[in-house]
Amino acid sequence: MNQKIDHMKYWPEMEVLEESRIMDEVLQAMESYDYSRYTAADVKYALRKENRGLEEFKALLSPAAGAFLEEMAQLAKKETQKHFGNSVCLFTPLYISNYCENYCIYCGFNCHNKIRRARLDEAQIEKEMQAIAATGLEEILILTGESRAKSDVEYIGEACKIAQKYFKMVGIEVYPMNSQDYAYLHQCGADYVTVFQETYNSDKYETLHLAGHKRVFPYRFNAQERALKGGMRGVAFAALLGLDDFRKDAFATGMHAYLLQRKYPHAEISFSCPRLRPIVNNADINPKDVHEKELLQVMCAYRLFMPFAGMTISTRERSGFRDNVIGLAATKISAGVSTGIGSHADDSAEQGDDQFEIADGRNVEEMVAAIKQRGLQPVMNDYVFL
């Protein structure tokens, strides 16, 4: 029955941005993007240009650019150093609940997956945050499963208020919501919002999201714009590489960010670059044709297309790869990561199962040492609040 729900139609409680045409522009451009037609000459031209537009971005994402990966990486490194210096920002995610109302077949939190569910109360959240702050981190990303019943806006807001006591920067990666809800969370202390579109292929999206609010493709697509309308300082974009054609998904992610940056020039734009990872009860989920070489190509293409954008590299990737891409294209890296519910405080065992398997389990001290070893500067916070 849920599969008959139109995945392109808003539900009554969902805010519609009538004036926004960005989604239509992105989907039309993605559908017409034929990366097989780009040649080595197109890639060379894109690499020579100082200011690269959408056409150059397409060339840099094409298979033809694979032969120029070293040159792309060196140019990306120059752009990163030009705009971010030698700094690498550190943060950690904190999962406060893994209850979910969506049926997404690739996610460990999906409502039909038989896992241990847990929801931290305010005292437990504070205890976790105290433990994280004691490591020296000053930025935190608060995450929940997508359940409005178990993690309503007020619950997330209380977590943000607690986080403000311990951290200089507070981000949220939760279910998409209306602009007035984002405004409330901003008042509670949240600075920025991350939303994974998962895949920009709306037909494929329908087959992956079988139930729940997340099934509604356009509402998720416009989440970042609603967050900016709600007063958030920054927004992050991502496709989960490996769910569909990764080149088209990466192109759509970049174009989405590019158009929103032009519409809201004050906004801080950033990318996340996640690949599929195995989940509880399904270890066979993997990113298929998206190997490390392809992931590096995507990251370098993002950097050359949008030089000012921040970029996060996930613990989904192995330590050697993460160490190599910081300073090259990535500007932010996580440390001391757990994707389960409750495990940061010394005397607390993990209460809920993980969303996915991580590949790099280094703590903050180890991550700081790795950054310094590469001649880079670990940064806990780059904002001064007056």
NUDOPA-777914 format. One record per residue (C-alpha): residue number from 1; residue in three letters; y negated, x negated, z. Coordinates in steps of 0.2 Angstrom, whole numbers, padded with zeros to 4 digits. Layout:
BEGIN
BAZA, num, residuo, north, east, up
BAZA, NUM, ALA, Y, X, Z
...
END
This chain:
BEGIN
BAZA, num, residuo, north, east, up
BAZA, 1, MET, 0000, 0000, 0000
BAZA, 2, ASN, -0012, -0014, 0004
BAZA, 3, GLN, -0009, -0022, -0013
BAZA, 4, LYS, -0017, -0006, -0021
BAZA, 5, ILE, -0034, -0010, -0012
BAZA, 6, ASP, -0046, -0016, -0025
BAZA, 7, HIS, -0050, -0034, -0020
BAZA, 8, MET, -0066, -0034, -0029
BAZA, 9, LYS, -0073, -0018, -0020
BAZA, 10, TYR, -0083, -0019, -0004
BAZA, 11, TRP, -0078, -0010, 0011
BAZA, 12, PRO, -0091, 0002, 0019
BAZA, 13, GLU, -0095, -0010, 0033
BAZA, 14, MET, -0098, -0025, 0022
BAZA, 15, GLU, -0116, -0030, 0018
BAZA, 16, VAL, -0119, -0031, -0001
BAZA, 17, LEU, -0132, -0043, -0008
BAZA, 18, GLU, -0138, -0032, -0022
BAZA, 19, GLU, -0151, -0045, -0029
BAZA, 20, SER, -0138, -0059, -0030
BAZA, 21, ARG, -0130, -0063, -0047
BAZA, 22, ILE, -0123, -0080, -0042
BAZA, 23, MET, -0105, -0074, -0041
BAZA, 24, ASP, -0106, -0067, -0059
BAZA, 25, GLU, -0113, -0084, -0065
BAZA, 26, VAL, -0100, -0094, -0057
BAZA, 27, LEU, -0085, -0084, -0062
BAZA, 28, GLN, -0091, -0083, -0080
BAZA, 29, ALA, -0094, -0102, -0081
BAZA, 30, MET, -0078, -0106, -0073
BAZA, 31, GLU, -0068, -0094, -0085
BAZA, 32, SER, -0076, -0103, -0100
BAZA, 33, TYR, -0074, -0121, -0093
BAZA, 34, ASP, -0061, -0129, -0105
BAZA, 35, TYR, -0059, -0147, -0097
BAZA, 36, SER, -0047, -0152, -0110
BAZA, 37, ARG, -0061, -0153, -0123
BAZA, 38, TYR, -0070, -0167, -0114
BAZA, 39, THR, -0068, -0185, -0121
BAZA, 40, ALA, -0071, -0202, -0114
BAZA, 41, ALA, -0087, -0202, -0123
BAZA, 42, ASP, -0093, -0187, -0113
BAZA, 43, VAL, -0088, -0196, -0097
BAZA, 44, LYS, -0097, -0211, -0102
BAZA, 45, TYR, -0113, -0201, -0105
BAZA, 46, ALA, -0111, -0192, -0089
BAZA, 47, LEU, -0110, -0209, -0080
BAZA, 48, ARG, -0125, -0216, -0088
BAZA, 49, LYS, -0136, -0201, -0084
BAZA, 50, GLU, -0147, -0202, -0068
BAZA, 51, ASN, -0148, -0184, -0065
BAZA, 52, ARG, -0132, -0175, -0069
BAZA, 53, GLY, -0131, -0156, -0073
BAZA, 54, LEU, -0117, -0144, -0075
BAZA, 55, GLU, -0111, -0151, -0091
BAZA, 56, GLU, -0110, -0169, -0084
BAZA, 57, PHE, -0101, -0161, -0069
BAZA, 58, LYS, -0088, -0153, -0080
BAZA, 59, ALA, -0085, -0170, -0089
BAZA, 60, LEU, -0083, -0179, -0073
BAZA, 61, LEU, -0070, -0166, -0067
BAZA, 62, SER, -0060, -0167, -0083
BAZA, 63, PRO, -0044, -0177, -0086
BAZA, 64, ALA, -0053, -0189, -0097
BAZA, 65, ALA, -0063, -0195, -0082
BAZA, 66, GLY, -0047, -0201, -0074
BAZA, 67, ALA, -0048, -0217, -0083
BAZA, 68, PHE, -0065, -0220, -0076
BAZA, 69, LEU, -0061, -0217, -0058
BAZA, 70, GLU, -0066, -0235, -0052
BAZA, 71, GLU, -0083, -0233, -0061
BAZA, 72, MET, -0085, -0216, -0054
BAZA, 73, ALA, -0081, -0222, -0036
BAZA, 74, GLN, -0094, -0237, -0037
BAZA, 75, LEU, -0108, -0225, -0043
BAZA, 76, ALA, -0103, -0213, -0030
BAZA, 77, LYS, -0104, -0226, -0017
BAZA, 78, LYS, -0122, -0231, -0023
BAZA, 79, GLU, -0128, -0213, -0022
BAZA, 80, THR, -0120, -0211, -0004
BAZA, 81, GLN, -0129, -0227, 0002
BAZA, 82, LYS, -0145, -0222, -0006
BAZA, 83, HIS, -0146, -0205, 0003
BAZA, 84, PHE, -0136, -0207, 0018
BAZA, 85, GLY, -0136, -0226, 0021
BAZA, 86, ASN, -0121, -0233, 0031
BAZA, 87, SER, -0120, -0219, 0043
BAZA, 88, VAL, -0104, -0208, 0045
BAZA, 89, CYS, -0105, -0193, 0056
BAZA, 90, LEU, -0091, -0188, 0068
BAZA, 91, PHE, -0086, -0171, 0074
BAZA, 92, THR, -0071, -0162, 0080
BAZA, 93, PRO, -0065, -0144, 0077
BAZA, 94, LEU, -0060, -0133, 0091
BAZA, 95, TYR, -0049, -0118, 0088
BAZA, 96, ILE, -0052, -0105, 0101
BAZA, 97, SER, -0041, -0091, 0094
BAZA, 98, ASN, -0027, -0090, 0081
BAZA, 99, TYR, -0025, -0071, 0080
BAZA, 100, CYS, -0027, -0065, 0062
BAZA, 101, GLU, -0028, -0048, 0053
BAZA, 102, ASN, -0026, -0056, 0036
BAZA, 103, TYR, -0010, -0058, 0026
BAZA, 104, CYS, -0013, -0074, 0017
BAZA, 105, ILE, 0003, -0081, 0011
BAZA, 106, TYR, -0001, -0100, 0012
BAZA, 107, CYS, -0009, -0100, 0030
BAZA, 108, GLY, 0000, -0103, 0046
BAZA, 109, PHE, -0011, -0090, 0055
BAZA, 110, ASN, -0007, -0075, 0044
BAZA, 111, CYS, -0003, -0059, 0053
BAZA, 112, HIS, 0015, -0059, 0047
BAZA, 113, ASN, 0019, -0077, 0052
BAZA, 114, LYS, 0029, -0077, 0068
BAZA, 115, ILE, 0020, -0090, 0079
BAZA, 116, ARG, 0013, -0091, 0096
BAZA, 117, ARG, -0004, -0082, 0097
BAZA, 118, ALA, -0017, -0087, 0110
BAZA, 119, ARG, -0035, -0084, 0113
BAZA, 120, LEU, -0045, -0095, 0125
BAZA, 121, ASP, -0056, -0086, 0138
BAZA, 122, GLU, -0074, -0092, 0142
BAZA, 123, ALA, -0068, -0104, 0156
BAZA, 124, GLN, -0054, -0111, 0145
BAZA, 125, ILE, -0067, -0114, 0131
BAZA, 126, GLU, -0079, -0123, 0143
BAZA, 127, LYS, -0065, -0134, 0149
BAZA, 128, GLU, -0060, -0139, 0131
BAZA, 129, MET, -0078, -0142, 0127
BAZA, 130, GLN, -0081, -0153, 0142
BAZA, 131, ALA, -0066, -0163, 0138
BAZA, 132, ILE, -0072, -0165, 0120
BAZA, 133, ALA, -0089, -0170, 0125
BAZA, 134, ALA, -0082, -0183, 0137
BAZA, 135, THR, -0076, -0193, 0121
BAZA, 136, GLY, -0094, -0195, 0116
BAZA, 137, LEU, -0094, -0182, 0102
BAZA, 138, GLU, -0110, -0172, 0100
BAZA, 139, GLU, -0105, -0161, 0086
BAZA, 140, ILE, -0092, -0147, 0087
BAZA, 141, LEU, -0085, -0135, 0074
BAZA, 142, ILE, -0079, -0118, 0082
BAZA, 143, LEU, -0064, -0110, 0073
BAZA, 144, THR, -0055, -0093, 0075
BAZA, 145, GLY, -0042, -0084, 0066
BAZA, 146, GLU, -0049, -0070, 0056
BAZA, 147, SER, -0047, -0055, 0068
BAZA, 148, ARG, -0062, -0045, 0073
BAZA, 149, ALA, -0052, -0036, 0086
BAZA, 150, LYS, -0047, -0052, 0096
BAZA, 151, SER, -0062, -0063, 0091
BAZA, 152, ASP, -0077, -0051, 0089
BAZA, 153, VAL, -0095, -0058, 0086
BAZA, 154, GLU, -0099, -0057, 0104
BAZA, 155, TYR, -0084, -0068, 0109
BAZA, 156, ILE, -0089, -0081, 0096
BAZA, 157, GLY, -0107, -0080, 0102
BAZA, 158, GLU, -0102, -0084, 0120
BAZA, 159, ALA, -0092, -0099, 0113
BAZA, 160, CYS, -0108, -0105, 0104
BAZA, 161, LYS, -0118, -0103, 0120
BAZA, 162, ILE, -0106, -0114, 0129
BAZA, 163, ALA, -0106, -0126, 0115
BAZA, 164, GLN, -0125, -0128, 0116
BAZA, 165, LYS, -0123, -0135, 0134
BAZA, 166, TYR, -0112, -0150, 0128
BAZA, 167, PHE, -0116, -0153, 0109
BAZA, 168, LYS, -0132, -0156, 0099
BAZA, 169, MET, -0124, -0148, 0083
BAZA, 170, VAL, -0113, -0132, 0083
BAZA, 171, GLY, -0104, -0126, 0067
BAZA, 172, ILE, -0093, -0111, 0065
BAZA, 173, GLU, -0079, -0108, 0053
BAZA, 174, VAL, -0074, -0090, 0056
BAZA, 175, TYR, -0072, -0074, 0046
BAZA, 176, PRO, -0086, -0069, 0034
BAZA, 177, MET, -0099, -0057, 0042
BAZA, 178, ASN, -0115, -0048, 0038
BAZA, 179, SER, -0132, -0057, 0039
BAZA, 180, GLN, -0137, -0049, 0055
BAZA, 181, ASP, -0121, -0056, 0064
BAZA, 182, TYR, -0125, -0073, 0057
BAZA, 183, ALA, -0143, -0071, 0064
BAZA, 184, TYR, -0135, -0067, 0081
BAZA, 185, LEU, -0124, -0082, 0081
BAZA, 186, HIS, -0138, -0093, 0076
BAZA, 187, GLN, -0148, -0086, 0091
BAZA, 188, CYS, -0132, -0091, 0102
BAZA, 189, GLY, -0133, -0109, 0096
BAZA, 190, ALA, -0124, -0110, 0079
BAZA, 191, ASP, -0132, -0122, 0066
BAZA, 192, TYR, -0121, -0120, 0051
BAZA, 193, VAL, -0107, -0110, 0043
BAZA, 194, THR, -0092, -0116, 0034
BAZA, 195, VAL, -0082, -0104, 0022
BAZA, 196, PHE, -0067, -0109, 0011
BAZA, 197, GLN, -0067, -0098, -0004
BAZA, 198, GLU, -0049, -0104, -0006
BAZA, 199, THR, -0048, -0101, -0024
BAZA, 200, TYR, -0062, -0095, -0036
BAZA, 201, ASN, -0049, -0087, -0048
BAZA, 202, SER, -0051, -0069, -0043
BAZA, 203, ASP, -0035, -0064, -0051
BAZA, 204, LYS, -0025, -0078, -0042
BAZA, 205, TYR, -0035, -0074, -0026
BAZA, 206, GLU, -0028, -0056, -0026
BAZA, 207, THR, -0010, -0062, -0026
BAZA, 208, LEU, -0013, -0074, -0012
BAZA, 209, HIS, -0022, -0062, 0000
BAZA, 210, LEU, -0012, -0046, 0002
BAZA, 211, ALA, -0020, -0038, 0017
BAZA, 212, GLY, -0035, -0038, 0028
BAZA, 213, HIS, -0054, -0040, 0026
BAZA, 214, LYS, -0051, -0057, 0017
BAZA, 215, ARG, -0043, -0048, 0002
BAZA, 216, VAL, -0061, -0043, -0003
BAZA, 217, PHE, -0066, -0057, -0014
BAZA, 218, PRO, -0085, -0054, -0017
BAZA, 219, TYR, -0088, -0052, 0001
BAZA, 220, ARG, -0081, -0069, 0005
BAZA, 221, PHE, -0090, -0077, -0010
BAZA, 222, ASN, -0107, -0072, -0004
BAZA, 223, ALA, -0104, -0077, 0014
BAZA, 224, GLN, -0115, -0093, 0013
BAZA, 225, GLU, -0129, -0083, 0006
BAZA, 226, ARG, -0128, -0070, 0020
BAZA, 227, ALA, -0128, -0085, 0033
BAZA, 228, LEU, -0143, -0092, 0026
BAZA, 229, LYS, -0152, -0075, 0026
BAZA, 230, GLY, -0147, -0075, 0044
BAZA, 231, GLY, -0156, -0091, 0048
BAZA, 232, MET, -0142, -0104, 0048
BAZA, 233, ARG, -0149, -0121, 0044
BAZA, 234, GLY, -0134, -0127, 0033
BAZA, 235, VAL, -0118, -0120, 0024
BAZA, 236, ALA, -0103, -0129, 0018
BAZA, 237, PHE, -0092, -0124, 0003
BAZA, 238, ALA, -0074, -0127, -0001
BAZA, 239, ALA, -0059, -0122, -0012
BAZA, 240, LEU, -0042, -0126, -0005
BAZA, 241, LEU, -0036, -0137, -0018
BAZA, 242, GLY, -0018, -0134, -0025
BAZA, 243, LEU, -0019, -0115, -0024
BAZA, 244, ASP, -0024, -0114, -0042
BAZA, 245, ASP, -0031, -0125, -0056
BAZA, 246, PHE, -0040, -0138, -0045
BAZA, 247, ARG, -0052, -0143, -0059
BAZA, 248, LYS, -0058, -0126, -0061
BAZA, 249, ASP, -0059, -0122, -0043
BAZA, 250, ALA, -0069, -0139, -0040
BAZA, 251, PHE, -0081, -0134, -0054
BAZA, 252, ALA, -0084, -0117, -0047
BAZA, 253, THR, -0086, -0124, -0029
BAZA, 254, GLY, -0099, -0136, -0035
BAZA, 255, MET, -0108, -0123, -0046
BAZA, 256, HIS, -0109, -0111, -0032
BAZA, 257, ALA, -0116, -0124, -0020
BAZA, 258, TYR, -0129, -0130, -0034
BAZA, 259, LEU, -0135, -0112, -0038
BAZA, 260, LEU, -0137, -0108, -0019
BAZA, 261, GLN, -0146, -0124, -0016
BAZA, 262, ARG, -0159, -0119, -0030
BAZA, 263, LYS, -0161, -0102, -0023
BAZA, 264, TYR, -0163, -0109, -0005
BAZA, 265, PRO, -0170, -0126, -0007
BAZA, 266, HIS, -0172, -0128, 0012
BAZA, 267, ALA, -0154, -0126, 0015
BAZA, 268, GLU, -0142, -0141, 0020
BAZA, 269, ILE, -0128, -0140, 0008
BAZA, 270, SER, -0111, -0149, 0011
BAZA, 271, PHE, -0094, -0149, 0004
BAZA, 272, SER, -0077, -0149, 0012
BAZA, 273, CYS, -0062, -0156, 0002
BAZA, 274, PRO, -0046, -0149, 0009
BAZA, 275, ARG, -0029, -0149, 0000
BAZA, 276, LEU, -0014, -0138, 0005
BAZA, 277, ARG, -0004, -0143, 0020
BAZA, 278, PRO, 0013, -0137, 0026
BAZA, 279, ILE, 0012, -0123, 0039
BAZA, 280, VAL, 0023, -0117, 0053
BAZA, 281, ASN, 0039, -0109, 0046
BAZA, 282, ASN, 0035, -0115, 0029
BAZA, 283, ALA, 0035, -0134, 0026
BAZA, 284, ASP, 0037, -0133, 0007
BAZA, 285, ILE, 0018, -0129, 0005
BAZA, 286, ASN, 0010, -0143, -0004
BAZA, 287, PRO, -0004, -0146, -0016
BAZA, 288, LYS, 0007, -0149, -0031
BAZA, 289, ASP, -0003, -0157, -0044
BAZA, 290, VAL, -0018, -0163, -0033
BAZA, 291, HIS, -0013, -0180, -0028
BAZA, 292, GLU, -0025, -0193, -0019
BAZA, 293, LYS, -0031, -0199, -0036
BAZA, 294, GLU, -0036, -0182, -0041
BAZA, 295, LEU, -0044, -0178, -0024
BAZA, 296, LEU, -0055, -0194, -0025
BAZA, 297, GLN, -0060, -0189, -0043
BAZA, 298, VAL, -0066, -0172, -0036
BAZA, 299, MET, -0075, -0180, -0022
BAZA, 300, CYS, -0084, -0193, -0033
BAZA, 301, ALA, -0089, -0179, -0045
BAZA, 302, TYR, -0097, -0169, -0031
BAZA, 303, ARG, -0106, -0184, -0025
BAZA, 304, LEU, -0113, -0188, -0043
BAZA, 305, PHE, -0117, -0170, -0046
BAZA, 306, MET, -0126, -0166, -0030
BAZA, 307, PRO, -0131, -0183, -0022
BAZA, 308, PHE, -0139, -0176, -0007
BAZA, 309, ALA, -0125, -0165, -0001
BAZA, 310, GLY, -0115, -0169, 0014
BAZA, 311, MET, -0096, -0171, 0012
BAZA, 312, THR, -0082, -0169, 0025
BAZA, 313, ILE, -0065, -0177, 0023
BAZA, 314, SER, -0051, -0168, 0033
BAZA, 315, THR, -0037, -0174, 0044
BAZA, 316, ARG, -0026, -0165, 0031
BAZA, 317, GLU, -0027, -0182, 0023
BAZA, 318, ARG, -0018, -0198, 0029
BAZA, 319, SER, -0029, -0211, 0038
BAZA, 320, GLY, -0029, -0224, 0024
BAZA, 321, PHE, -0036, -0212, 0012
BAZA, 322, ARG, -0049, -0206, 0024
BAZA, 323, ASP, -0054, -0224, 0029
BAZA, 324, ASN, -0057, -0227, 0010
BAZA, 325, VAL, -0068, -0212, 0006
BAZA, 326, ILE, -0080, -0214, 0020
BAZA, 327, GLY, -0095, -0222, 0014
BAZA, 328, LEU, -0089, -0220, -0004
BAZA, 329, ALA, -0092, -0201, -0006
BAZA, 330, ALA, -0088, -0193, 0011
BAZA, 331, THR, -0102, -0193, 0025
BAZA, 332, LYS, -0093, -0184, 0039
BAZA, 333, ILE, -0076, -0186, 0047
BAZA, 334, SER, -0066, -0178, 0060
BAZA, 335, ALA, -0058, -0186, 0075
BAZA, 336, GLY, -0047, -0181, 0090
BAZA, 337, VAL, -0041, -0166, 0080
BAZA, 338, SER, -0029, -0152, 0085
BAZA, 339, THR, -0027, -0136, 0074
BAZA, 340, GLY, -0018, -0127, 0089
BAZA, 341, ILE, -0026, -0117, 0103
BAZA, 342, GLY, -0030, -0127, 0119
BAZA, 343, SER, -0025, -0145, 0120
BAZA, 344, HIS, -0040, -0155, 0123
BAZA, 345, ALA, -0041, -0154, 0142
BAZA, 346, ASP, -0030, -0166, 0151
BAZA, 347, ASP, -0020, -0153, 0161
BAZA, 348, SER, -0019, -0140, 0147
BAZA, 349, ALA, -0004, -0139, 0136
BAZA, 350, GLU, -0006, -0131, 0118
BAZA, 351, GLN, -0005, -0112, 0120
BAZA, 352, GLY, -0005, -0107, 0102
BAZA, 353, ASP, 0003, -0114, 0086
BAZA, 354, ASP, -0006, -0124, 0073
BAZA, 355, GLN, -0014, -0118, 0057
BAZA, 356, PHE, -0007, -0132, 0047
BAZA, 357, GLU, 0000, -0150, 0050
BAZA, 358, ILE, -0013, -0164, 0051
BAZA, 359, ALA, -0010, -0181, 0044
BAZA, 360, ASP, -0022, -0191, 0054
BAZA, 361, GLY, -0021, -0190, 0073
BAZA, 362, ARG, -0032, -0204, 0078
BAZA, 363, ASN, -0044, -0200, 0093
BAZA, 364, VAL, -0062, -0203, 0094
BAZA, 365, GLU, -0061, -0221, 0100
BAZA, 366, GLU, -0049, -0226, 0086
BAZA, 367, MET, -0060, -0217, 0073
BAZA, 368, VAL, -0076, -0226, 0079
BAZA, 369, ALA, -0067, -0243, 0077
BAZA, 370, ALA, -0061, -0239, 0060
BAZA, 371, ILE, -0078, -0234, 0054
BAZA, 372, LYS, -0086, -0250, 0061
BAZA, 373, GLN, -0072, -0260, 0053
BAZA, 374, ARG, -0078, -0255, 0036
BAZA, 375, GLY, -0096, -0260, 0040
BAZA, 376, LEU, -0102, -0243, 0043
BAZA, 377, GLN, -0111, -0235, 0057
BAZA, 378, PRO, -0103, -0220, 0067
BAZA, 379, VAL, -0116, -0207, 0071
BAZA, 380, MET, -0113, -0194, 0084
BAZA, 381, ASN, -0129, -0184, 0080
BAZA, 382, ASP, -0143, -0186, 0068
BAZA, 383, TYR, -0155, -0172, 0074
BAZA, 384, VAL, -0168, -0172, 0087
BAZA, 385, PHE, -0173, -0155, 0094
BAZA, 386, LEU, -0190, -0152, 0100
END
